[in-house]
Amino acid sequence: MSVRAVTHLNFRGDARAALTFYASAFGGDLAVVTYKDAGSVQDPAEADQVMWGQVSTADGPCVMAYDVPSGLPWNQGENAFFVSLRGDGADGADGADEIGAYWEKLAEGATVLRPLAPAEWAPLYGMLRDRFGVTWVLDVVGEYQA
């Protein structure tokens, strides 16, 4: 299994434009899942905004992004990014075990924002703010089923 740290950028309605820009800058593959695609619409006006997006290259940069829902606080100068640790789901339980081990270590003194557990879009997903104020997203990559 491999785990890599990926910068996760947070926007308020501009994630698709930013990801398209980064794809043109870095090349690679662009993937976008909207709140509507994931069946997670809280505000109909935000249904087509990005719930999860990524630009990835085989041997270069990878960046993730999403549109912070209007019901959550967002300030570009305060919470403009997360650090994401993504485990490769191809290795099954090994991926979950490795991500779980990182979670346990990062959770010491942290505020858990979403417990590490299966999610609609991933076999394992969790979010926490560590004792230094850095927000981490940990997940195991799964095949997206639209």
N, CA, C and O atoms as a GROMACS GRO file, in nm:
protein
  584
    1MET      N    1   0.084  -0.118   0.000
    1MET     CA    2   0.000   0.000   0.000
    1MET      C    3   0.088   0.124   0.000
    1MET      O    4   0.199   0.123   0.053
    2SER      N    5   0.037   0.228  -0.060
    2SER     CA    6   0.109   0.354  -0.055
    2SER      C    7   0.015   0.463  -0.004
    2SER      O    8  -0.104   0.465  -0.036
    3VAL      N    9   0.070   0.552   0.075
    3VAL     CA   10  -0.003   0.668   0.126
    3VAL      C   11   0.078   0.790   0.089
    3VAL      O   12   0.200   0.791   0.104
    4ARG      N   13   0.011   0.894   0.041
    4ARG     CA   14   0.082   1.018   0.012
    4ARG      C   15   0.003   1.135   0.066
    4ARG      O   16  -0.120   1.130   0.072
    5ALA      N   17   0.072   1.239   0.103
    5ALA     CA   18   0.007   1.362   0.148
    5ALA      C   19  -0.030   1.444   0.026
    5ALA      O   20   0.049   1.461  -0.067
    6VAL      N   21  -0.152   1.494   0.027
    6VAL     CA   22  -0.205   1.572  -0.085
    6VAL      C   23  -0.264   1.700  -0.029
    6VAL      O   24  -0.339   1.697   0.068
    7THR      N   25  -0.230   1.812  -0.089
    7THR     CA   26  -0.290   1.938  -0.047
    7THR      C   27  -0.436   1.941  -0.091
    7THR      O   28  -0.467   1.911  -0.207
    8HIS      N   29  -0.524   1.976   0.002
    8HIS     CA   30  -0.668   1.979  -0.022
    8HIS      C   31  -0.712   2.124  -0.005
    8HIS      O   32  -0.716   2.175   0.107
    9LEU      N   33  -0.746   2.190  -0.116
    9LEU     CA   34  -0.781   2.332  -0.114
    9LEU      C   35  -0.932   2.350  -0.096
    9LEU      O   36  -1.011   2.272  -0.149
   10ASN      N   37  -0.969   2.451  -0.021
   10ASN     CA   38  -1.109   2.478   0.010
   10ASN      C   39  -1.153   2.609  -0.054
   10ASN      O   40  -1.084   2.710  -0.044
   11PHE      N   41  -1.268   2.605  -0.119
   11PHE     CA   42  -1.321   2.722  -0.189
   11PHE      C   43  -1.466   2.742  -0.151
   11PHE      O   44  -1.527   2.657  -0.085
   12ARG      N   45  -1.521   2.853  -0.192
   12ARG     CA   46  -1.664   2.878  -0.175
   12ARG      C   47  -1.719   2.907  -0.314
   12ARG      O   48  -1.741   3.022  -0.351
   13GLY      N   49  -1.742   2.799  -0.390
   13GLY     CA   50  -1.801   2.812  -0.522
   13GLY      C   51  -1.703   2.817  -0.638
   13GLY      O   52  -1.746   2.820  -0.753
   14ASP      N   53  -1.573   2.818  -0.612
   14ASP     CA   54  -1.473   2.830  -0.718
   14ASP      C   55  -1.391   2.703  -0.739
   14ASP      O   56  -1.294   2.705  -0.816
   15ALA      N   57  -1.425   2.594  -0.674
   15ALA     CA   58  -1.341   2.474  -0.681
   15ALA      C   59  -1.329   2.420  -0.823
   15ALA      O   60  -1.219   2.382  -0.865
   16ARG      N   61  -1.438   2.414  -0.898
   16ARG     CA   62  -1.432   2.360  -1.035
   16ARG      C   63  -1.338   2.445  -1.122
   16ARG      O   64  -1.256   2.391  -1.195
   17ALA      N   65  -1.350   2.577  -1.114
   17ALA     CA   66  -1.263   2.666  -1.193
   17ALA      C   67  -1.117   2.648  -1.151
   17ALA      O   68  -1.028   2.646  -1.236
   18ALA      N   69  -1.093   2.636  -1.021
   18ALA     CA   70  -0.955   2.619  -0.974
   18ALA      C   71  -0.898   2.485  -1.022
   18ALA      O   72  -0.785   2.480  -1.070
   19LEU      N   73  -0.975   2.379  -1.009
   19LEU     CA   74  -0.927   2.247  -1.054
   19LEU      C   75  -0.901   2.246  -1.204
   19LEU      O   76  -0.802   2.187  -1.249
   20THR      N   77  -0.988   2.310  -1.280
   20THR     CA   78  -0.967   2.317  -1.426
   20THR      C   79  -0.837   2.392  -1.456
   20THR      O   80  -0.761   2.353  -1.545
   21PHE      N   81  -0.813   2.500  -1.383
   21PHE     CA   82  -0.689   2.575  -1.399
   21PHE      C   83  -0.568   2.488  -1.366
   21PHE      O   84  -0.472   2.484  -1.442
   22TYR      N   85  -0.572   2.417  -1.252
   22TYR     CA   86  -0.459   2.333  -1.212
   22TYR      C   87  -0.436   2.220  -1.311
   22TYR      O   88  -0.322   2.182  -1.337
   23ALA      N   89  -0.544   2.166  -1.367
   23ALA     CA   90  -0.529   2.061  -1.469
   23ALA      C   91  -0.458   2.118  -1.592
   23ALA      O   92  -0.376   2.049  -1.654
   24SER      N   93  -0.487   2.242  -1.628
   24SER     CA   94  -0.420   2.301  -1.744
   24SER      C   95  -0.274   2.332  -1.711
   24SER      O   96  -0.188   2.329  -1.800
   25ALA      N   97  -0.245   2.360  -1.585
   25ALA     CA   98  -0.107   2.391  -1.545
   25ALA      C   99  -0.022   2.265  -1.530
   25ALA      O  100   0.094   2.263  -1.572
   26PHE      N  101  -0.080   2.160  -1.470
   26PHE     CA  102  -0.003   2.039  -1.439
   26PHE      C  103  -0.022   1.926  -1.539
   26PHE      O  104   0.058   1.833  -1.543
   27GLY      N  105  -0.128   1.931  -1.619
   27GLY     CA  106  -0.165   1.816  -1.700
   27GLY      C  107  -0.232   1.714  -1.609
   27GLY      O  108  -0.281   1.749  -1.501
   28GLY      N  109  -0.235   1.590  -1.650
   28GLY     CA  110  -0.292   1.486  -1.565
   28GLY      C  111  -0.441   1.473  -1.580
   28GLY      O  112  -0.501   1.524  -1.674
   29ASP      N  113  -0.499   1.404  -1.485
   29ASP     CA  114  -0.642   1.371  -1.489
   29ASP      C  115  -0.720   1.458  -1.392
   29ASP      O  116  -0.678   1.481  -1.279
   30LEU      N  117  -0.835   1.507  -1.439
   30LEU     CA  118  -0.926   1.586  -1.358
   30LEU      C  119  -1.048   1.501  -1.325
   30LEU      O  120  -1.108   1.442  -1.415
   31ALA      N  121  -1.084   1.493  -1.199
   31ALA     CA  122  -1.204   1.422  -1.156
   31ALA      C  123  -1.284   1.514  -1.065
   31ALA      O  124  -1.228   1.580  -0.978
   32VAL      N  125  -1.416   1.519  -1.086
   32VAL     CA  126  -1.503   1.605  -1.006
   32VAL      C  127  -1.630   1.528  -0.971
   32VAL      O  128  -1.691   1.464  -1.056
   33VAL      N  129  -1.668   1.534  -0.844
   33VAL     CA  130  -1.795   1.480  -0.796
   33VAL      C  131  -1.869   1.595  -0.729
   33VAL      O  132  -1.817   1.658  -0.637
   34THR      N  133  -1.990   1.623  -0.776
   34THR     CA  134  -2.069   1.730  -0.717
   34THR      C  135  -2.149   1.677  -0.598
   34THR      O  136  -2.159   1.557  -0.576
   35TYR      N  137  -2.205   1.770  -0.521
   35TYR     CA  138  -2.292   1.730  -0.411
   35TYR      C  139  -2.411   1.650  -0.463
   35TYR      O  140  -2.455   1.554  -0.400
   36LYS      N  141  -2.462   1.690  -0.581
   36LYS     CA  142  -2.574   1.617  -0.642
   36LYS      C  143  -2.531   1.477  -0.681
   36LYS      O  144  -2.605   1.381  -0.656
   37ASP      N  145  -2.413   1.462  -0.742
   37ASP     CA  146  -2.363   1.331  -0.781
   37ASP      C  147  -2.356   1.236  -0.662
   37ASP      O  148  -2.388   1.118  -0.674
   38ALA      N  149  -2.315   1.289  -0.547
   38ALA     CA  150  -2.295   1.207  -0.427
   38ALA      C  151  -2.422   1.191  -0.344
   38ALA      O  152  -2.421   1.122  -0.242
   39GLY      N  153  -2.530   1.256  -0.387
   39GLY     CA  154  -2.654   1.247  -0.311
   39GLY      C  155  -2.644   1.315  -0.175
   39GLY      O  156  -2.704   1.270  -0.078
   40SER      N  157  -2.568   1.425  -0.170
   40SER     CA  158  -2.542   1.493  -0.043
   40SER      C  159  -2.575   1.642  -0.053
   40SER      O  160  -2.499   1.726  -0.005
   41VAL      N  161  -2.689   1.674  -0.114
   41VAL     CA  162  -2.727   1.815  -0.133
   41VAL      C  163  -2.793   1.867  -0.006
   41VAL      O  164  -2.896   1.814   0.037
   42GLN      N  165  -2.734   1.969   0.055
   42GLN     CA  166  -2.792   2.035   0.172
   42GLN      C  167  -2.866   2.162   0.131
   42GLN      O  168  -2.966   2.199   0.191
   43ASP      N  169  -2.814   2.229   0.027
   43ASP     CA  170  -2.874   2.352  -0.024
   43ASP      C  171  -2.886   2.335  -0.176
   43ASP      O  172  -2.784   2.321  -0.243
   44PRO      N  173  -3.007   2.335  -0.230
   44PRO     CA  174  -3.025   2.313  -0.375
   44PRO      C  175  -2.941   2.408  -0.462
   44PRO      O  176  -2.902   2.371  -0.573
   45ALA      N  177  -2.913   2.528  -0.414
   45ALA     CA  178  -2.831   2.623  -0.490
   45ALA      C  179  -2.687   2.575  -0.504
   45ALA      O  180  -2.614   2.624  -0.590
   46GLU      N  181  -2.645   2.480  -0.419
   46GLU     CA  182  -2.507   2.430  -0.420
   46GLU      C  183  -2.496   2.289  -0.479
   46GLU      O  184  -2.389   2.228  -0.472
   47ALA      N  185  -2.603   2.237  -0.535
   47ALA     CA  186  -2.605   2.099  -0.583
   47ALA      C  187  -2.495   2.069  -0.685
   47ALA      O  188  -2.440   1.959  -0.685
   48ASP      N  189  -2.464   2.164  -0.771
   48ASP     CA  190  -2.363   2.141  -0.875
   48ASP      C  191  -2.223   2.186  -0.834
   48ASP      O  192  -2.131   2.183  -0.916
   49GLN      N  193  -2.207   2.229  -0.709
   49GLN     CA  194  -2.073   2.263  -0.661
   49GLN      C  195  -1.995   2.135  -0.631
   49GLN      O  196  -2.052   2.027  -0.621
   50VAL      N  197  -1.865   2.149  -0.617
   50VAL     CA  198  -1.774   2.035  -0.602
   50VAL      C  199  -1.771   1.986  -0.458
   50VAL      O  200  -1.732   2.059  -0.366
   51MET      N  201  -1.812   1.860  -0.439
   51MET     CA  202  -1.800   1.796  -0.308
   51MET      C  203  -1.662   1.734  -0.295
   51MET      O  204  -1.604   1.731  -0.186
   52TRP      N  205  -1.610   1.684  -0.406
   52TRP     CA  206  -1.476   1.625  -0.410
   52TRP      C  207  -1.422   1.644  -0.551
   52TRP      O  208  -1.491   1.614  -0.649
   53GLY      N  209  -1.300   1.692  -0.560
   53GLY     CA  210  -1.236   1.706  -0.689
   53GLY      C  211  -1.087   1.684  -0.674
   53GLY      O  212  -1.029   1.706  -0.568
   54GLN      N  213  -1.025   1.641  -0.784
   54GLN     CA  214  -0.882   1.612  -0.779
   54GLN      C  215  -0.820   1.627  -0.917
   54GLN      O  216  -0.880   1.591  -1.018
   55VAL      N  217  -0.700   1.680  -0.918
   55VAL     CA  218  -0.614   1.676  -1.036
   55VAL      C  219  -0.495   1.592  -0.995
   55VAL      O  220  -0.428   1.621  -0.896
   56SER      N  221  -0.469   1.487  -1.071
   56SER     CA  222  -0.356   1.400  -1.037
   56SER      C  223  -0.274   1.370  -1.161
   56SER      O  224  -0.326   1.354  -1.271
   57THR      N  225  -0.143   1.364  -1.140
   57THR     CA  226  -0.051   1.329  -1.246
   57THR      C  227   0.025   1.204  -1.202
   57THR      O  228   0.039   1.179  -1.082
   58ALA      N  229   0.072   1.127  -1.297
   58ALA     CA  230   0.140   1.002  -1.264
   58ALA      C  231   0.266   1.024  -1.181
   58ALA      O  232   0.290   0.952  -1.084
   59ASP      N  233   0.344   1.123  -1.218
   59ASP     CA  234   0.472   1.143  -1.150
   59ASP      C  235   0.491   1.284  -1.097
   59ASP      O  236   0.604   1.326  -1.072
   60GLY      N  237   0.381   1.357  -1.079
   60GLY     CA  238   0.397   1.495  -1.038
   60GLY      C  239   0.292   1.538  -0.939
   60GLY      O  240   0.249   1.460  -0.854
   61PRO      N  241   0.251   1.663  -0.950
   61PRO     CA  242   0.162   1.719  -0.850
   61PRO      C  243   0.025   1.650  -0.846
   61PRO      O  244  -0.023   1.595  -0.944
   62CYS      N  245  -0.034   1.657  -0.728
   62CYS     CA  246  -0.171   1.615  -0.706
   62CYS      C  247  -0.232   1.719  -0.614
   62CYS      O  248  -0.171   1.757  -0.514
   63VAL      N  249  -0.350   1.764  -0.647
   63VAL     CA  250  -0.419   1.861  -0.564
   63VAL      C  251  -0.567   1.822  -0.558
   63VAL      O  252  -0.625   1.782  -0.659
   64MET      N  253  -0.625   1.833  -0.441
   64MET     CA  254  -0.766   1.808  -0.422
   64MET      C  255  -0.833   1.940  -0.387
   64MET      O  256  -0.768   2.033  -0.340
   65ALA      N  257  -0.966   1.948  -0.410
   65ALA     CA  258  -1.038   2.070  -0.375
   65ALA      C  259  -1.186   2.039  -0.358
   65ALA      O  260  -1.238   1.941  -0.410
   66TYR      N  261  -1.252   2.127  -0.283
   66TYR     CA  262  -1.397   2.121  -0.273
   66TYR      C  263  -1.454   2.257  -0.242
   66TYR      O  264  -1.381   2.349  -0.203
   67ASP      N  265  -1.586   2.270  -0.261
   67ASP     CA  266  -1.657   2.392  -0.226
   67ASP      C  267  -1.717   2.373  -0.088
   67ASP      O  268  -1.801   2.286  -0.067
   68VAL      N  269  -1.673   2.454   0.007
   68VAL     CA  270  -1.724   2.448   0.143
   68VAL      C  271  -1.872   2.488   0.139
   68VAL      O  272  -1.905   2.595   0.089
   69PRO      N  273  -1.961   2.404   0.192
   69PRO     CA  274  -2.103   2.439   0.191
   69PRO      C  275  -2.129   2.567   0.270
   69PRO      O  276  -2.058   2.598   0.366
   70SER      N  277  -2.231   2.641   0.229
   70SER     CA  278  -2.261   2.769   0.294
   70SER      C  279  -2.296   2.754   0.441
   70SER      O  280  -2.286   2.851   0.517
   71GLY      N  281  -2.337   2.634   0.483
   71GLY     CA  282  -2.370   2.612   0.623
   71GLY      C  283  -2.249   2.595   0.713
   71GLY      O  284  -2.263   2.588   0.835
   72LEU      N  285  -2.129   2.589   0.655
   72LEU     CA  286  -2.006   2.575   0.732
   72LEU      C  287  -1.924   2.703   0.724
   72LEU      O  288  -1.928   2.772   0.622
   73PRO      N  289  -1.852   2.734   0.830
   73PRO     CA  290  -1.768   2.855   0.824
   73PRO      C  291  -1.656   2.838   0.723
   73PRO      O  292  -1.601   2.729   0.706
   74TRP      N  293  -1.622   2.946   0.658
   74TRP     CA  294  -1.509   2.944   0.564
   74TRP      C  295  -1.453   3.084   0.554
   74TRP      O  296  -1.525   3.182   0.534
   75ASN      N  297  -1.324   3.091   0.568
   75ASN     CA  298  -1.251   3.215   0.551
   75ASN      C  299  -1.124   3.180   0.476
   75ASN      O  300  -1.041   3.104   0.526
   76GLN      N  301  -1.109   3.234   0.358
   76GLN     CA  302  -0.996   3.198   0.272
   76GLN      C  303  -0.862   3.213   0.343
   76GLN      O  304  -0.768   3.138   0.315
   77GLY      N  305  -0.852   3.307   0.434
   77GLY     CA  306  -0.726   3.327   0.504
   77GLY      C  307  -0.706   3.236   0.623
   77GLY      O  308  -0.595   3.228   0.675
   78GLU      N  309  -0.812   3.167   0.669
   78GLU     CA  310  -0.801   3.084   0.787
   78GLU      C  311  -0.807   2.934   0.760
   78GLU      O  312  -0.733   2.858   0.822
   79ASN      N  313  -0.894   2.891   0.669
   79ASN     CA  314  -0.906   2.748   0.643
   79ASN      C  315  -0.908   2.719   0.493
   79ASN      O  316  -0.998   2.653   0.440
   80ALA      N  317  -0.807   2.772   0.427
   80ALA     CA  318  -0.800   2.760   0.282
   80ALA      C  319  -0.753   2.623   0.234
   80ALA      O  320  -0.762   2.593   0.115
   81PHE      N  321  -0.703   2.538   0.326
   81PHE     CA  322  -0.657   2.407   0.281
   81PHE      C  323  -0.665   2.304   0.392
   81PHE      O  324  -0.671   2.338   0.511
   82PHE      N  325  -0.666   2.177   0.351
   82PHE     CA  326  -0.649   2.062   0.439
   82PHE      C  327  -0.527   1.987   0.390
   82PHE      O  328  -0.485   2.006   0.276
   83VAL      N  329  -0.471   1.902   0.473
   83VAL     CA  330  -0.373   1.805   0.427
   83VAL      C  331  -0.445   1.671   0.426
   83VAL      O  332  -0.506   1.632   0.525
   84SER      N  333  -0.437   1.603   0.314
   84SER     CA  334  -0.509   1.478   0.296
   84SER      C  335  -0.411   1.362   0.287
   84SER      O  336  -0.316   1.367   0.210
   85LEU      N  337  -0.435   1.258   0.366
   85LEU     CA  338  -0.359   1.133   0.354
   85LEU      C  339  -0.452   1.032   0.291
   85LEU      O  340  -0.556   0.997   0.347
   86ARG      N  341  -0.414   0.984   0.173
   86ARG     CA  342  -0.500   0.893   0.098
   86ARG      C  343  -0.432   0.757   0.086
   86ARG      O  344  -0.320   0.746   0.036
   87GLY      N  345  -0.501   0.656   0.132
   87GLY     CA  346  -0.453   0.520   0.118
   87GLY      C  347  -0.511   0.458  -0.007
   87GLY      O  348  -0.624   0.487  -0.045
   88ASP      N  349  -0.435   0.373  -0.069
   88ASP     CA  350  -0.477   0.304  -0.190
   88ASP      C  351  -0.569   0.188  -0.150
   88ASP      O  352  -0.526   0.095  -0.083
   89GLY      N  353  -0.694   0.195  -0.192
   89GLY     CA  354  -0.792   0.093  -0.158
   89GLY      C  355  -0.766  -0.041  -0.224
   89GLY      O  356  -0.830  -0.140  -0.189
   90ALA      N  357  -0.674  -0.046  -0.319
   90ALA     CA  358  -0.646  -0.172  -0.390
   90ALA      C  359  -0.588  -0.277  -0.297
   90ALA      O  360  -0.594  -0.397  -0.326
   91ASP      N  361  -0.532  -0.232  -0.184
   91ASP     CA  362  -0.470  -0.327  -0.093
   91ASP      C  363  -0.564  -0.374   0.017
   91ASP      O  364  -0.520  -0.441   0.111
   92GLY      N  365  -0.693  -0.340   0.006
   92GLY     CA  366  -0.791  -0.390   0.101
   92GLY      C  367  -0.765  -0.350   0.244
   92GLY      O  368  -0.744  -0.232   0.274
   93ALA      N  369  -0.766  -0.448   0.333
   93ALA     CA  370  -0.754  -0.422   0.476
   93ALA      C  371  -0.622  -0.353   0.511
   93ALA      O  372  -0.617  -0.275   0.606
   94ASP      N  373  -0.516  -0.380   0.436
   94ASP     CA  374  -0.387  -0.316   0.464
   94ASP      C  375  -0.400  -0.164   0.455
   94ASP      O  376  -0.343  -0.092   0.537
   95GLY      N  377  -0.474  -0.115   0.356
   95GLY     CA  378  -0.494   0.029   0.341
   95GLY      C  379  -0.566   0.088   0.460
   95GLY      O  380  -0.527   0.192   0.512
   96ALA      N  381  -0.672   0.021   0.503
   96ALA     CA  382  -0.749   0.068   0.618
   96ALA      C  383  -0.664   0.063   0.744
   96ALA      O  384  -0.671   0.153   0.827
   97ASP      N  385  -0.584  -0.041   0.759
   97ASP     CA  386  -0.499  -0.054   0.877
   97ASP      C  387  -0.396   0.059   0.882
   97ASP      O  388  -0.372   0.116   0.989
   98GLU      N  389  -0.335   0.090   0.770
   98GLU     CA  390  -0.232   0.195   0.769
   98GLU      C  391  -0.294   0.333   0.795
   98GLU      O  392  -0.241   0.411   0.873
   99ILE      N  393  -0.406   0.361   0.730
   99ILE     CA  394  -0.474   0.489   0.753
   99ILE      C  395  -0.520   0.496   0.899
   99ILE      O  396  -0.509   0.601   0.962
  100GLY      N  397  -0.572   0.386   0.952
  100GLY     CA  398  -0.614   0.382   1.092
  100GLY      C  399  -0.500   0.410   1.188
  100GLY      O  400  -0.519   0.479   1.289
  101ALA      N  401  -0.383   0.359   1.157
  101ALA     CA  402  -0.266   0.383   1.243
  101ALA      C  403  -0.226   0.531   1.240
  101ALA      O  404  -0.195   0.589   1.344
  102TYR      N  405  -0.228   0.592   1.122
  102TYR     CA  406  -0.199   0.735   1.114
  102TYR      C  407  -0.304   0.816   1.191
  102TYR      O  408  -0.271   0.911   1.262
  103TRP      N  409  -0.431   0.776   1.177
  103TRP     CA  410  -0.540   0.844   1.246
  103TRP      C  411  -0.516   0.845   1.397
  103TRP      O  412  -0.526   0.949   1.462
  104GLU      N  413  -0.485   0.729   1.451
  104GLU     CA  414  -0.464   0.718   1.596
  104GLU      C  415  -0.354   0.812   1.644
  104GLU      O  416  -0.367   0.873   1.750
  105LYS      N  417  -0.248   0.824   1.568
  105LYS     CA  418  -0.137   0.911   1.607
  105LYS      C  419  -0.174   1.059   1.594
  105LYS      O  420  -0.146   1.138   1.683
  106LEU      N  421  -0.238   1.095   1.482
  106LEU     CA  422  -0.276   1.235   1.461
  106LEU      C  423  -0.387   1.278   1.556
  106LEU      O  424  -0.398   1.397   1.586
  107ALA      N  425  -0.468   1.185   1.603
  107ALA     CA  426  -0.583   1.218   1.688
  107ALA      C  427  -0.543   1.256   1.830
  107ALA      O  428  -0.624   1.310   1.905
  108GLU      N  429  -0.418   1.228   1.870
  108GLU     CA  430  -0.375   1.263   2.006
  108GLU      C  431  -0.379   1.414   2.023
  108GLU      O  432  -0.305   1.488   1.957
  109GLY      N  433  -0.468   1.461   2.112
  109GLY     CA  434  -0.482   1.604   2.136
  109GLY      C  435  -0.558   1.678   2.028
  109GLY      O  436  -0.561   1.801   2.028
  110ALA      N  437  -0.621   1.605   1.936
  110ALA     CA  438  -0.691   1.667   1.822
  110ALA      C  439  -0.839   1.685   1.852
  110ALA      O  440  -0.893   1.628   1.947
  111THR      N  441  -0.903   1.764   1.769
  111THR     CA  442  -1.048   1.776   1.767
  111THR      C  443  -1.098   1.696   1.648
  111THR      O  444  -1.064   1.727   1.533
  112VAL      N  445  -1.176   1.593   1.674
  112VAL     CA  446  -1.229   1.510   1.565
  112VAL      C  447  -1.347   1.582   1.503
  112VAL      O  448  -1.446   1.610   1.571
  113LEU      N  449  -1.337   1.612   1.374
  113LEU     CA  450  -1.443   1.682   1.302
  113LEU      C  451  -1.539   1.583   1.238
  113LEU      O  452  -1.659   1.612   1.225
  114ARG      N  453  -1.489   1.468   1.198
  114ARG     CA  454  -1.570   1.358   1.146
  114ARG      C  455  -1.495   1.230   1.181
  114ARG      O  456  -1.383   1.211   1.136
  115PRO      N  457  -1.556   1.143   1.260
  115PRO     CA  458  -1.487   1.020   1.300
  115PRO      C  459  -1.445   0.936   1.180
  115PRO      O  460  -1.512   0.936   1.077
  116LEU      N  461  -1.336   0.864   1.195
  116LEU     CA  462  -1.288   0.775   1.090
  116LEU      C  463  -1.383   0.656   1.081
  116LEU      O  464  -1.394   0.577   1.174
  117ALA      N  465  -1.451   0.645   0.967
  117ALA     CA  466  -1.551   0.541   0.947
  117ALA      C  467  -1.583   0.531   0.799
  117ALA      O  468  -1.545   0.619   0.721
  118PRO      N  469  -1.653   0.425   0.758
  118PRO     CA  470  -1.697   0.418   0.618
  118PRO      C  471  -1.786   0.538   0.585
  118PRO      O  472  -1.861   0.586   0.670
  119ALA      N  473  -1.778   0.584   0.460
  119ALA     CA  474  -1.860   0.694   0.412
  119ALA      C  475  -1.925   0.652   0.280
  119ALA      O  476  -1.886   0.551   0.220
  120GLU      N  477  -2.022   0.730   0.236
  120GLU     CA  478  -2.090   0.699   0.110
  120GLU      C  479  -1.994   0.695  -0.008
  120GLU      O  480  -2.017   0.622  -0.104
  121TRP      N  481  -1.886   0.772   0.000
  121TRP     CA  482  -1.795   0.788  -0.114
  121TRP      C  483  -1.660   0.719  -0.095
  121TRP      O  484  -1.577   0.720  -0.185
  122ALA      N  485  -1.637   0.660   0.020
  122ALA     CA  486  -1.507   0.597   0.045
  122ALA      C  487  -1.522   0.485   0.149
  122ALA      O  488  -1.606   0.495   0.238
  123PRO      N  489  -1.443   0.379   0.136
  123PRO     CA  490  -1.448   0.272   0.235
  123PRO      C  491  -1.413   0.319   0.375
  123PRO      O  492  -1.457   0.260   0.474
  124LEU      N  493  -1.332   0.426   0.384
  124LEU     CA  494  -1.292   0.480   0.513
  124LEU      C  495  -1.263   0.628   0.495
  124LEU      O  496  -1.192   0.666   0.402
  125TYR      N  497  -1.317   0.713   0.584
  125TYR     CA  498  -1.299   0.857   0.572
  125TYR      C  499  -1.312   0.919   0.711
  125TYR      O  500  -1.398   0.881   0.789
  126GLY      N  501  -1.224   1.016   0.741
  126GLY     CA  502  -1.234   1.090   0.866
  126GLY      C  503  -1.162   1.223   0.854
  126GLY      O  504  -1.078   1.242   0.767
  127MET      N  505  -1.198   1.316   0.943
  127MET     CA  506  -1.136   1.449   0.941
  127MET      C  507  -1.112   1.493   1.085
  127MET      O  508  -1.197   1.475   1.172
  128LEU      N  509  -0.994   1.551   1.108
  128LEU     CA  510  -0.962   1.603   1.241
  128LEU      C  511  -0.875   1.726   1.229
  128LEU      O  512  -0.807   1.748   1.128
  129ARG      N  513  -0.879   1.809   1.335
  129ARG     CA  514  -0.791   1.925   1.344
  129ARG      C  515  -0.691   1.892   1.453
  129ARG      O  516  -0.728   1.877   1.570
  130ASP      N  517  -0.564   1.882   1.416
  130ASP     CA  518  -0.463   1.839   1.514
  130ASP      C  519  -0.436   1.948   1.616
  130ASP      O  520  -0.487   2.059   1.606
  131ARG      N  521  -0.355   1.915   1.713
  131ARG     CA  522  -0.331   2.008   1.824
  131ARG      C  523  -0.258   2.134   1.780
  131ARG      O  524  -0.244   2.228   1.859
  132PHE      N  525  -0.210   2.137   1.655
  132PHE     CA  526  -0.143   2.255   1.603
  132PHE      C  527  -0.234   2.339   1.513
  132PHE      O  528  -0.192   2.439   1.457
  133GLY      N  529  -0.361   2.296   1.500
  133GLY     CA  530  -0.458   2.369   1.420
  133GLY      C  531  -0.463   2.328   1.274
  133GLY      O  532  -0.533   2.392   1.196
  134VAL      N  533  -0.390   2.224   1.235
  134VAL     CA  534  -0.390   2.177   1.096
  134VAL      C  535  -0.503   2.075   1.079
  134VAL      O  536  -0.515   1.982   1.158
  135THR      N  537  -0.585   2.094   0.975
  135THR     CA  538  -0.694   2.002   0.947
  135THR      C  539  -0.643   1.893   0.853
  135THR      O  540  -0.589   1.921   0.746
  136TRP      N  541  -0.663   1.768   0.896
  136TRP     CA  542  -0.622   1.650   0.819
  136TRP      C  543  -0.746   1.573   0.776
  136TRP      O  544  -0.839   1.553   0.854
  137VAL      N  545  -0.745   1.529   0.652
  137VAL     CA  546  -0.847   1.439   0.599
  137VAL      C  547  -0.777   1.309   0.568
  137VAL      O  548  -0.680   1.308   0.493
  138LEU      N  549  -0.825   1.199   0.624
  138LEU     CA  550  -0.766   1.067   0.599
  138LEU      C  551  -0.872   0.980   0.535
  138LEU      O  552  -0.986   0.977   0.581
  139ASP      N  553  -0.835   0.910   0.429
  139ASP     CA  554  -0.930   0.820   0.367
  139ASP      C  555  -0.861   0.707   0.292
  139ASP      O  556  -0.740   0.711   0.266
  140VAL      N  557  -0.939   0.609   0.260
  140VAL     CA  558  -0.895   0.499   0.174
  140VAL      C  559  -0.971   0.517   0.044
  140VAL      O  560  -1.094   0.526   0.044
  141VAL      N  561  -0.900   0.523  -0.065
  141VAL     CA  562  -0.960   0.547  -0.195
  141VAL      C  563  -1.041   0.426  -0.237
  141VAL      O  564  -0.993   0.313  -0.232
  142GLY      N  565  -1.163   0.451  -0.277
  142GLY     CA  566  -1.249   0.346  -0.329
  142GLY      C  567  -1.297   0.381  -0.467
  142GLY      O  568  -1.287   0.496  -0.509
  143GLU      N  569  -1.349   0.286  -0.537
  143GLU     CA  570  -1.408   0.309  -0.668
  143GLU      C  571  -1.537   0.387  -0.649
  143GLU      O  572  -1.625   0.342  -0.576
  144TYR      N  573  -1.548   0.503  -0.713
  144TYR     CA  574  -1.670   0.585  -0.698
  144TYR      C  575  -1.782   0.522  -0.778
  144TYR      O  576  -1.765   0.489  -0.895
  145GLN      N  577  -1.896   0.507  -0.714
  145GLN     CA  578  -2.016   0.452  -0.778
  145GLN      C  579  -2.120   0.562  -0.789
  145GLN      O  580  -2.191   0.590  -0.692
  146ALA      N  581  -2.131   0.624  -0.906
  146ALA     CA  582  -2.228   0.735  -0.924
  146ALA      C  583  -2.369   0.685  -0.918
  146ALA      O  584  -2.463   0.763  -0.931
   0.00000   0.00000   0.00000
